[in-house]
């Protein structure tokens, strides 16, 4: 009885804490959406709390009719899709030999890779290297310096190690090359792991604004996050060219842009969620 009561008390406290966390997480999203859909007078007077005060879609029309936001939106989609593809390809290829116990220099390469988590060269040396390679003001500057994330590489390597070695041995006996084993057998069997780390890669590229800010010089190549940053930082007197002048409240236009930037994440995350729990436990068990 005492144990059941303790479990009951723990469940109640845990539920309350998680409810508070959920409210704290959802409130900014609900508030931003409500402001973007409310009348200008209600926004200026500060009457918007949780629900829109009068349905008004003019903020979204104002944002989308200008070339800056749609172009930045398409740039973000391209950078994210291409960057995630490169990340997954490079990570899958690099993790495979590191997962093979017979690979020469395996421990040395793993030690070198792990050291990069603690010894970061810094932004200035990295920028100099990117500049000398002629990658600035191109998508390669956003993709190649971060083609492989160390933690994701370790996770996928652990997943490969947990796969049955008999599959690879059978393929070698049938005359398959290492490339065919990787692309025709190992990668198809690693879809849960790839989907899990792909979600992290996707979020990293979609939310990135610092790398595009320092590597891209052409404003037409800016992703949505850089344009959104400019809108949020600069005052209404300094953000000319980002959105057209209108009778709308600046908060409505900024919040409408934020809501539009959340749509891809809200669409993709539910499909990747089933792999997320698996990804957290990747490499934790041997089997």
N, C-alpha and C positions, 0 to 999 in steps of 0.2 A: 504493500500500500504506500509506504513511504517513497519507494522508488518510482511508482506510478505518479505520485503527486509531484515529485521533483521533475519528472519528464513533462508533466502537464504545465508546471510553472515555466519550465524552460521553453516549451512550445509557445506559450502566451507571450513571453518576453521576446522571443525570436520573431514572432509574427509582428509585434509592435515595432521592433527595430527595423525590420524589412519594409514595413508599411511606411515608416518615416523616410527611409531611403528612397522608396518608390515615389513618394510625394515630392521629395526634394529634387528627384531626377526629372519627373514629368512636368513639374510646374513651369520651369523656363520654356519648355516646348509649347505647352498650352498657352502661356501668356504671349509668347511671340506670335503664335498663330492667331490668337484673338485680336491682337493689335493690328496685324496685317489685314484683317477682315473687317475692321471697325470703321465707322465714320470718322472723318477728320476732326470734327468738333469734339467727339468723345475721347479721341486719342490726346488731343491738345489739353483738354480739361482733366485728364488723368482718371477718367471714369471706367476704363477697361481693367478688369481684374482677371476673370477666368473665361468669360463668354464674350463674344463680339457684341458690340453695341451698334446694331444696324449692319446688315450685310453690305459690304462694299468691296468690290473686286478691282477698283480703279488702281490700287497699288500694284497689283500683278500686271495689269494692262500697261501701266506706265513703265514697269521694269522690262517687260518683254518687247515693247515696241521700239526700245533703243537697241542699237546694234551691239553695245558693249557687253551687256549681260548675256544675251544668247551666244555671242561668240566666245566669251569666257567659259560658258557652260559647256559648249562643245569641246573647247580645249581641255577642260578638266576631264571630260569623259574619255577623250583620246589618250591623254597622259596616264590616266588611271588604268584603262584597259591595256594599253601597250606596256606600261610599267609592271603591272601585275603579271602579265604573260611572261615577260623577261625574267621577273623574279622567280616565278614557279619553274621555268625551264632551267635556269642556272642553278637553283637550289636543288632540284631533282637530280640533275647531272652531277653536281658536286657531292651530294650526300651518298650517292651509290658507291663509289670506290671507298669512301671513308667508312662505310658500313661493312666492308669485306675485311675479315681478319687477316687474310693473306696479302693485303695491299701493302707494298713496300713503302716505308716512311709514314705509315698511317698515324702513329702516335705523334711524330714530329709535326705533321700538318695539322692535327687536331690541337696540339698545344699552341701552335702559331695562330690558329683561328680563334681559339679561346682568349688569347692575349689581346686581340683586337677589341674585346669587350671592356678591357681595363685601360688600354693605352690608345687613346684617341688622338690622332695627329692634329686635330683642330681644323677650323674652317678656313684659315688663311692658307696653309699648305695645300689643302684639298682644292681650294679655288685656283691656286697657282697651277696645279697639275691639270685641272680641267681646262684652264685658259691656254696652257701650252699645247695641249692636245687639240685645240681648236674646236672644243665642244660647246663653248658658251653660245647662248642664244639659240639653242636647239634642244630637242627633246632628249637627246643623248646625255646632256648634262644633268637631267633630272633622273635618268634611269641607270646609267652605268656606274656612277659612284656608289649607288646603293642597290646593286643588282642582287646581292645576297645579304640577308640579315643573319647574324651569327646565331641568335636563339632559334630562329626558324630552321636553320640548317641543322642544328643539333637535334631539334625535335624530329625532323624528317629522317635523319640518320638513325635515331633510336627506333623509329617505326620500321625502317628497312631491316634493322638488326632483329626485330621481333618476328619478321616473316620467316617462314620455314625455309631452311637452306636446301631442302630436297627439291623445291621448285627450280631453283637455279641449277642444281646438279643434273636434274633430268633434262633441262634445256641444253646444257653443255654436252650431255651425252648424245642428244639429237643433232648436235652440230650447230646450234645457235651461237652467234657471236655475243659479246658483252653488250654491244649496242642494241641488238635485237632483244636480248633479255630485258634490258632497261626499258626500252620504249614499247615493247609488245607485251611484256609480262609484269614487270615491277611497277611501272607507272599506272597502268590500268587497275592494279590491285591496291594502289595507294590513293584512290580517290578521296576517301574520308580525310586522310592526312593532308592532302593537297588542298582540299576545300577548306580545311581548318586554317592552315597557314595562309591560304589565299585570302581569307577574310581579313587577316591582319595586314597583309600587303595592300589590299584594296583600301582599307581605312587609312593606312599611312600615306598613300598617294593622294587620296581624295582630300584629306585634311591638310596636306602640305602647302605651305605658303612661303616659308623661309627660303627654301632652295630655289623655287621659281623667282623669288624676289631678287636674289643675288646673281642668278645665272642668266635670266632672260632680260634682254634690253628692249625688245620690241613690245610695246603695250598691246598690240594685237595678238601676241602669243601668251598673254597672261591668263592663268587659270582663274576659275571663279573665286577661289579663296583669296587671291591677291586683290582682285577687284573689291571683294567684300571687305577685306581689311582696310582698303583705302576709304570705303564708304563709312566704316565705323570709326576710323581715326580722325579723318579730316572733318572739319565743320562744314556746314551748309554753304558757306562762302567759298570754300576751297575745293568742293567736290564737283565743280562744273565739268561736264563731259561724261560723268558716270551715269547720270540719269537726267532726263529732261526736267526742266522746271515745271512745276505744276502746283495746284492748290492743295495737294496732299501733304500731310504731316511727314517730315523726314523720317520719323520713327516707323511709319507705315511702309515706306519704300524699303528701308533697311531690313525690316523684319520680313517683308515679302521675299527679299533676296535670300535671307537666311532659310526661310521655309523651303524655297526652291532648291537650295543646296542640300537639304536633308532628304529630299525625295529619293535619290538613288540608293542611299543607305537604307531607308525604310523599305524599299522594294527588294533589295538583295538580302538583307539580314535574315528575314524569315525563312528563306530557302537554305541559307547556310547555317541556321541555328542548330539543326539536328546534328551537324558535324562538329559544332563548337564544343559540346560536352565531351565528345570523343577526343577532340584535339587537346583538351586540358590534361587528359590522362595518357596521352601518347608517350610511349617509352617508359611508363611507370611499372609495367608488368612484363614479365617474360613468358612467352607462350608459343 
